Amino acid sequence: MSPSLAHDIAAPSPWVLRFASLLPPGAEVLDLASGRGRHARYLAAAGCRVVAADRNAEAIASLTGVAGVAGCVLDLESGAPWPWAAGSFDAVVVTNYLHRPAFARLCDLLRPGGVLIYETFMQGNAAFGKPSNPDFLLAPGELLVRTADGFTVIAFEQGEVARPAPAMIQRICARKGETAGRLPEPSA
Ligand SMILES: C[S@@+](CC[C@H](N)C(=O)[O-])C[C@H]1O[C@@H](n2cnc3c(N)ncnc32)[C@H](O)[C@@H]1O
């Protein structure tokens, strides 16, 4: 297994875990640039119906037979249309992936009331390692700017974290539409 795939089988992000309880059983979820689907697996086990999409065929093949997960090998950056209509999902989860030209398109995939859960690296991460390419690093507050039109922010954070490895990250949970809705219950 390549080092990048080894990284992908890490535990789900605490940020995703925190907001997963907003998704009722049967919710249709897209795990975009899923890798081996650490979040797809978790959400499917919680009763969601998950599409895991990634260009890495080996990573998607690892999801074969996982109940509740449909794998989709897809280059999200090819410019070709994506195979989902606007408003197809109750939630879109994106972690450790950024392709700015596709941001509006992934937001369009959400139904009204649908939830965007996004977490990735931000400026300053080069001090800790990769990614260091500015194309893959959010600007300060960028996820707030990108969801300012059409979303209600439930939670937003940005800054340095120590785990799972030292990094500068930014994360948001935002609901499509004007209503914030229910907050997740604190975990026991
Ligand atoms: C750092 S991994 C993150 C995987 C997963 N979201 C996670 O956090 O465990 C980045 C993923 O983006 C995928 N990726 C990069 N460019 C892509 C593209 N153009 N189309 C589809 N997937 C892509 C890679 O194959 C890889 O699985």
The ligand as a MOL file (V3000), in Angstrom:
LIG
                    3D

  0  0  0     0  0            999 V3000
M  V30 BEGIN CTAB
M  V30 COUNTS 27 29 0 0 0
M  V30 BEGIN ATOM
M  V30 1 C -5.2900 13.5390 1.1460 0
M  V30 2 S -6.3910 12.4340 0.3790 0 CHG=1
M  V30 3 C -7.8700 12.6550 1.3540 0
M  V30 4 C -8.7750 11.4540 1.3240 0
M  V30 5 C -9.9830 11.5270 2.2420 0
M  V30 6 N -10.8490 12.6400 1.9360 0
M  V30 7 C -9.5290 11.5800 3.6830 0
M  V30 8 O -9.5000 12.6720 4.2580 0
M  V30 9 O -9.2150 10.5220 4.2170 0 CHG=-1
M  V30 10 C -6.8310 13.3250 -1.1170 0
M  V30 11 C -7.6630 12.5050 -2.0450 0
M  V30 12 O -8.0430 13.3220 -3.1510 0
M  V30 13 C -8.0530 12.5030 -4.2880 0
M  V30 14 N -7.9690 13.3350 -5.4830 0
M  V30 15 C -6.9720 14.2040 -5.8010 0
M  V30 16 N -7.2140 14.7620 -6.9840 0
M  V30 17 C -8.3830 14.2150 -7.4320 0
M  V30 18 C -9.1480 14.3800 -8.6160 0
M  V30 19 N -8.7510 15.1940 -9.5990 0
M  V30 20 N -10.2960 13.6880 -8.7470 0
M  V30 21 C -10.6930 12.8390 -7.7790 0
M  V30 22 N -10.0020 12.6360 -6.6310 0
M  V30 23 C -8.8560 13.3170 -6.4730 0
M  V30 24 C -6.8510 11.5980 -4.0980 0
M  V30 25 O -6.9320 10.4400 -4.9080 0
M  V30 26 C -6.9350 11.3080 -2.6150 0
M  V30 27 O -7.6680 10.1270 -2.3550 0
M  V30 END ATOM
M  V30 BEGIN BOND
M  V30 1 1 1 2
M  V30 2 1 2 3
M  V30 3 1 2 10
M  V30 4 1 3 4
M  V30 5 1 4 5
M  V30 6 1 5 6
M  V30 7 1 5 7
M  V30 8 2 7 8
M  V30 9 1 7 9
M  V30 10 1 10 11
M  V30 11 1 11 12
M  V30 12 1 11 26
M  V30 13 1 12 13
M  V30 14 1 13 14
M  V30 15 1 13 24
M  V30 16 1 14 15
M  V30 17 1 14 23
M  V30 18 2 15 16
M  V30 19 1 16 17
M  V30 20 1 17 18
M  V30 21 2 17 23
M  V30 22 1 18 19
M  V30 23 2 18 20
M  V30 24 1 20 21
M  V30 25 2 21 22
M  V30 26 1 22 23
M  V30 27 1 24 25
M  V30 28 1 24 26
M  V30 29 1 26 27
M  V30 END BOND
M  V30 END CTAB
M  END
